Amino acid sequence: MNKPVKKQRLDKILGNLGYGTRSELKRAAKQGRITVNDAVIKDSGLQVDPYQEKIEFDGEQIMYREYIYLMMNKPQGVISATEDRRDRTVVDLLDVEYQVFQPFPVGRLDKDTEGLLLLTNDGQLAHDLLSPRKHVPKTYAADVLGEVGEDDITAFRQGVTLDDGYETLPAELRILEHMPTPEGIVSRIQLTISEGKFHQVKRMFESVGKKVIYLQRLSMGALQLDPALPLGEYRELTAAELESIGRNAADHTS
């Protein structure tokens, strides 16, 4: 995607980056706190190109960008939403400097599911990754109560019938290990699906008489969870990761 070439109002640029409201920025301009190309600007409504012109606020150069892309290792207990009256959301975990971009989670992870979650304000990217027609693969790690076996691998490869009658697309199931516990055999598995129905992984195992007791998303398309990223933490995507999801890093980062 190309950089926008049209100019924007100075107060809109600064406002979108969290430097203040329009009235606050108007006052700041009159106080001589804003410069463009080293010239003091008294009109906060001036049209400027944030990619080509140097903008400073209180002597600090701003780094403008239109979009942000964040990888989060979502912890249990928070919901994949931008706001909620009862529970903490993944957006609540972000610093204010990122919240001002009004990012949203791309897709959802259940409240008790951990792992890879992408947050962005790039609506086109979200559409591309979530479109049912694209069949973007998603890989999960799970602990399943019950002995997952070859019959389950075959059933998932052929597609299983969920509780509402929906027939899933073929999925790739790998059995990593079987662990004896006081509750019975727990199977550690990896599962790759190419659709995203509500509670799909849990419902797929329920269809074969087993129960998911732990679930973590490892990847979404080419984007993989950084194993060094602690639960509840996040970071911006690297240039290589941006490229892997179809975004030009030079066009979308400062």
Stockholm file with secondary structure:
# STOCKHOLM 1.0

chainA/1-254         MNKPVKKQRLDKILGNLGYGTRSELKRAAKQGRITVNDAVIKDSGLQVDPYQEKIEFDGEQIMYREYIYLMMNKPQGVISATEDRRDRTVVDLLDVEYQVFQPFPVGRLDKDTEGLLLLTNDGQLAHDLLSPRKHVPKTYAADVLGEVGEDDITAFRQGVTLDDGYETLPAELRILEHMPTPEGIVSRIQLTISEGKFHQVKRMFESVGKKVIYLQRLSMGALQLDPALPLGEYRELTAAELESIGRNAADHTS
#=GR chainA/1-254 SS CCCCCSCEEHHHHHHHTTSCCHHHHHHHHHTTCEEETTEECCCTTCEECTTTSCEEETTEECCCCSCCEEEEEECTTCBSSSCCSSSCBTGGGSCHHHHTTCCEESSCCCTTCEEEEEEESCHHHHHHHHCTTTCCCEEEEEEEESCCCHHHHHHHHHCCBCTTSCBCCCCEEEEEEEEEETTEEEEEEEEEESCCCTTHHHHHHHTTTCEEEEEEEEEETTEECCTTSCTTCEEECCHHHHHHTTCCHHHHCC
#=GC SS_cons         CCCCCSCEEHHHHHHHTTSCCHHHHHHHHHTTCEEETTEECCCTTCEECTTTSCEEETTEECCCCSCCEEEEEECTTCBSSSCCSSSCBTGGGSCHHHHTTCCEESSCCCTTCEEEEEEESCHHHHHHHHCTTTCCCEEEEEEEESCCCHHHHHHHHHCCBCTTSCBCCCCEEEEEEEEEETTEEEEEEEEEESCCCTTHHHHHHHTTTCEEEEEEEEEETTEECCTTSCTTCEEECCHHHHHHTTCCHHHHCC
//
